């Protein structure tokens, strides 16, 4: 599964530059959104989704994990799915996280 169709007419260096520019644009997009908008659950979800997409781009295009052993590939993929999900949950539901992690003595 790919998020973006790879431009096959480009050589390897041009493809890396192409995806590097996409990563920069996604970073600028999330920075602009996070800095200019008032914090809300929707903004947190947009930023976390962008983190997951950027992680997938880095793993597939920059690290070459598309051809890696599935156990390694899916372990690293899960990191970029679970980490943004945990960040979003901790921002959207801080009281729940506090109640789960508090030791009552």
C-alpha positions as CSV (number, residue, x, y, z in Angstrom):
1,X,0.0,0.0,0.0
2,X,1.4,3.4,-1.0
3,X,0.1,6.8,-0.1
4,X,1.5,8.4,-3.2
5,X,2.3,7.0,-6.7
6,X,6.0,6.8,-7.2
7,X,7.1,8.9,-10.2
8,X,8.7,6.1,-12.2
9,X,10.0,8.3,-15.0
10,X,12.6,9.9,-12.5
11,X,15.9,8.3,-11.7
12,X,16.7,7.3,-8.1
13,X,18.2,10.6,-7.0
14,X,15.3,12.6,-8.5
15,X,12.8,10.3,-6.7
16,X,14.6,10.9,-3.4
17,X,14.6,14.7,-4.0
18,X,10.9,14.5,-5.0
19,X,9.9,12.7,-1.7
20,X,12.2,15.0,0.3
21,X,10.3,18.0,-1.1
22,X,7.0,16.3,-0.2
23,X,8.3,15.8,3.4
24,X,9.3,19.4,3.6
25,X,5.9,20.6,2.4
26,X,4.1,18.3,4.9
27,X,6.4,19.7,7.7
28,X,5.6,23.2,6.7
29,X,1.9,22.4,6.5
30,X,1.8,21.0,10.0
31,X,3.9,23.7,11.4
32,X,1.7,26.4,9.9
33,X,-1.5,24.6,11.2
34,X,-0.1,24.0,14.7
35,X,1.2,27.6,15.1
36,X,-1.7,29.6,13.5
37,X,-4.8,27.7,14.6
38,X,-6.2,27.5,18.1
39,X,-5.5,24.2,19.6
40,X,-8.4,21.8,19.1
41,X,-8.9,18.0,18.8
42,X,-9.2,18.3,15.0
43,X,-5.8,20.1,14.8
44,X,-4.2,17.4,16.9
45,X,-5.6,14.7,14.7
46,X,-4.4,16.4,11.5
47,X,-0.9,16.8,12.9
48,X,-0.8,13.2,14.1
49,X,-2.1,11.9,10.8
50,X,0.6,13.9,9.0
51,X,3.3,12.4,11.4
52,X,2.1,8.9,10.4
53,X,2.2,9.8,6.7
54,X,5.7,11.3,6.9
55,X,6.9,8.3,8.8
56,X,5.6,6.0,6.1
57,X,7.4,8.2,3.4
58,X,10.6,8.1,5.3
59,X,10.5,4.3,5.9
60,X,9.4,3.4,2.3
61,X,11.4,5.9,0.3
62,X,14.4,7.0,2.4
63,X,15.1,3.9,4.4
64,X,14.1,1.4,1.8
65,X,11.9,-0.7,4.1
66,X,9.5,-1.5,1.3
67,X,11.8,-4.5,0.5
68,X,12.7,-5.4,4.1
69,X,11.7,-8.5,6.0
70,X,8.0,-8.1,6.8
71,X,8.5,-8.6,10.6
72,X,11.0,-5.7,10.6
73,X,8.9,-3.5,8.3
74,X,5.7,-4.0,10.2
75,X,7.4,-3.4,13.6
76,X,8.7,0.0,12.4
77,X,5.4,0.8,10.7
78,X,3.5,0.1,13.9
79,X,5.7,2.7,15.6
80,X,4.5,5.4,13.3
81,X,0.9,4.3,13.8
82,X,1.0,3.8,17.6
83,X,3.1,6.9,18.5
84,X,0.8,9.5,16.9
85,X,-2.3,7.6,18.2
86,X,-0.9,7.8,21.8
87,X,0.0,11.5,21.3
88,X,-3.6,12.2,20.1
89,X,-5.2,10.3,22.9
90,X,-3.1,12.0,25.5
91,X,-4.0,15.4,24.2
92,X,-7.6,14.7,23.5
93,X,-8.3,12.7,26.7
94,X,-5.8,14.0,29.3
95,X,-8.1,13.2,32.3
96,X,-8.5,9.6,31.3
97,X,-4.7,9.2,30.9
98,X,-4.2,10.8,34.3
99,X,-6.6,8.5,36.0
100,X,-5.1,5.4,34.3
101,X,-1.5,6.3,35.3
102,X,-2.1,7.7,38.8
103,X,-1.0,5.6,41.7
104,X,-3.5,6.0,44.5
105,X,-1.9,5.3,47.9
